[in-house]
Amino acid sequence: MEIQLQELIEQIKKDGVDAAETQAATILESAKAEAEKIIADAKAQADKLMADAKSENAKTVKSGEDALRQAGRNLLISFRESVTRELKAIVSGNVNSVYSSDEFTTLIITAVKAWADKPEAEDISVILNSSDLAKLEDALLAELKAKMLEGVTFKANDNFDGGFRIAVNNGAVYYDYSAQAVTDMLSGYLSPRVTTLLKEAE
């Protein structure tokens, strides 16, 4: 009886140990699986954070490069506009200088003579602002008579500051030699050449 009791105790112990070992293995396996899941989740989260950081960094770099390019374009545009303004001011100064000198009368006479030589040109009118007309009319008339170009009429028009305009065939053909028009024309001609020079200097 005592032997059977001893065997029973041994069996209970063995069953308990086996059950504990099985339970421990299950717990260990579960813990290992949970740990692997935590590690995988952490790695996935880290990979996502890294990808997001790279994407954000790429966006920041591109944004900075775009801003730098735009700033460069703005600077170039501003510089060209500044050069164009300076060029126009220089041209305007030179045109106004010629138009306020003794050469102005010669310039008008040369233009009128060129038009008078055209067979289709009739009824030539020279239009100046009032102050220029008052100063130059006598000299212009004397010069025109000397060149046998009578029939040219002079008219006042204060819609422009300096220079002159020529109307031919009773105003059917109209040519603008005002200071503003000549400045615009010369500036327009010179601007592309200046742009070319700036490009060559790059």
DATA-V353314 format. One record per backbone hydrogen bond with DSSP energy under -1.0 kcal/mol. NH is the residue of the N-H (numbers start at 1). CO is the residue of the C=O. E is the energy in kcal/mol with one decimal. If there is no record, write none. Layout:
BEGIN
nh=NH co=CO e=E
nh=NH co=CO e=E
END
This chain:
BEGIN
nh=5 co=1 e=-2.2
nh=6 co=2 e=-2.1
nh=7 co=3 e=-2.6
nh=8 co=4 e=-2.6
nh=9 co=5 e=-2.5
nh=10 co=6 e=-2.6
nh=11 co=7 e=-3.0
nh=12 co=8 e=-2.8
nh=13 co=9 e=-2.8
nh=14 co=10 e=-2.9
nh=15 co=11 e=-3.3
nh=16 co=12 e=-2.7
nh=17 co=13 e=-3.0
nh=18 co=14 e=-3.2
nh=19 co=15 e=-2.8
nh=20 co=16 e=-2.8
nh=21 co=17 e=-3.1
nh=22 co=18 e=-2.9
nh=23 co=19 e=-2.9
nh=24 co=20 e=-2.9
nh=25 co=21 e=-2.7
nh=26 co=22 e=-2.5
nh=27 co=23 e=-2.9
nh=28 co=24 e=-3.0
nh=29 co=25 e=-2.9
nh=30 co=26 e=-2.8
nh=31 co=27 e=-2.9
nh=32 co=28 e=-2.7
nh=33 co=29 e=-2.7
nh=34 co=30 e=-2.7
nh=35 co=31 e=-2.7
nh=36 co=32 e=-2.6
nh=37 co=33 e=-2.3
nh=38 co=34 e=-2.6
nh=39 co=35 e=-2.6
nh=40 co=36 e=-2.9
nh=41 co=37 e=-3.1
nh=42 co=38 e=-2.7
nh=43 co=39 e=-2.8
nh=44 co=40 e=-2.9
nh=45 co=41 e=-2.8
nh=46 co=42 e=-2.7
nh=47 co=43 e=-3.1
nh=48 co=44 e=-2.6
nh=49 co=45 e=-2.7
nh=50 co=46 e=-2.5
nh=51 co=47 e=-2.8
nh=52 co=48 e=-3.1
nh=53 co=49 e=-2.5
nh=54 co=50 e=-2.6
nh=55 co=51 e=-2.8
nh=56 co=52 e=-2.8
nh=57 co=53 e=-2.5
nh=58 co=54 e=-2.8
nh=59 co=55 e=-2.4
nh=60 co=56 e=-2.5
nh=61 co=57 e=-2.8
nh=62 co=58 e=-2.8
nh=63 co=59 e=-2.9
nh=64 co=60 e=-2.5
nh=65 co=61 e=-2.8
nh=66 co=62 e=-3.1
nh=67 co=63 e=-2.6
nh=68 co=64 e=-2.3
nh=69 co=65 e=-2.8
nh=70 co=66 e=-2.8
nh=71 co=67 e=-2.5
nh=72 co=68 e=-2.3
nh=73 co=69 e=-2.7
nh=74 co=70 e=-3.1
nh=75 co=71 e=-2.5
nh=76 co=72 e=-2.4
nh=77 co=73 e=-3.0
nh=78 co=74 e=-2.8
nh=79 co=75 e=-2.5
nh=80 co=76 e=-2.8
nh=81 co=77 e=-2.8
nh=82 co=78 e=-2.3
nh=83 co=79 e=-2.8
nh=84 co=80 e=-2.9
nh=85 co=81 e=-2.6
nh=86 co=82 e=-2.6
nh=87 co=83 e=-3.0
nh=88 co=84 e=-2.8
nh=89 co=85 e=-2.5
nh=90 co=86 e=-2.4
nh=91 co=87 e=-2.9
nh=92 co=88 e=-3.1
nh=93 co=89 e=-2.3
nh=94 co=90 e=-2.2
nh=95 co=91 e=-3.0
nh=96 co=92 e=-2.9
nh=97 co=93 e=-1.9
nh=98 co=94 e=-2.3
nh=99 co=95 e=-2.8
nh=100 co=96 e=-1.1
nh=101 co=98 e=-1.5
nh=104 co=101 e=-1.4
nh=107 co=103 e=-2.6
nh=108 co=104 e=-2.3
nh=109 co=105 e=-2.6
nh=110 co=106 e=-2.6
nh=111 co=107 e=-2.2
nh=112 co=108 e=-2.8
nh=113 co=109 e=-2.8
nh=114 co=110 e=-2.1
nh=115 co=111 e=-1.8
nh=116 co=112 e=-2.9
nh=117 co=113 e=-1.6
nh=118 co=115 e=-1.4
nh=121 co=118 e=-1.4
nh=125 co=167 e=-3.1
nh=126 co=153 e=-3.0
nh=127 co=165 e=-3.5
nh=128 co=155 e=-2.5
nh=133 co=129 e=-2.6
nh=134 co=130 e=-2.4
nh=135 co=131 e=-1.7
nh=136 co=132 e=-2.6
nh=137 co=133 e=-2.3
nh=140 co=136 e=-2.9
nh=141 co=137 e=-2.9
nh=142 co=138 e=-2.4
nh=143 co=139 e=-2.2
nh=144 co=140 e=-2.7
nh=145 co=141 e=-2.5
nh=146 co=142 e=-2.1
nh=147 co=143 e=-1.4
nh=148 co=145 e=-1.6
nh=149 co=144 e=-3.2
nh=153 co=124 e=-2.2
nh=155 co=126 e=-2.7
nh=157 co=128 e=-2.3
nh=165 co=127 e=-2.1
nh=166 co=175 e=-2.6
nh=167 co=125 e=-2.6
nh=168 co=173 e=-3.1
nh=169 co=122 e=-3.9
nh=172 co=169 e=-1.4
nh=173 co=168 e=-2.2
nh=175 co=166 e=-3.0
nh=177 co=164 e=-2.0
nh=179 co=162 e=-3.0
nh=182 co=178 e=-2.8
nh=183 co=179 e=-2.4
nh=184 co=180 e=-2.7
nh=185 co=181 e=-2.5
nh=186 co=182 e=-2.8
nh=187 co=183 e=-2.7
nh=188 co=184 e=-2.6
nh=189 co=185 e=-1.9
nh=190 co=186 e=-2.6
nh=191 co=187 e=-2.9
nh=194 co=190 e=-2.7
nh=195 co=191 e=-2.8
nh=196 co=192 e=-2.4
nh=197 co=193 e=-2.3
nh=198 co=194 e=-2.6
nh=199 co=195 e=-2.3
nh=200 co=196 e=-2.4
nh=201 co=197 e=-1.4
nh=202 co=199 e=-1.0
END
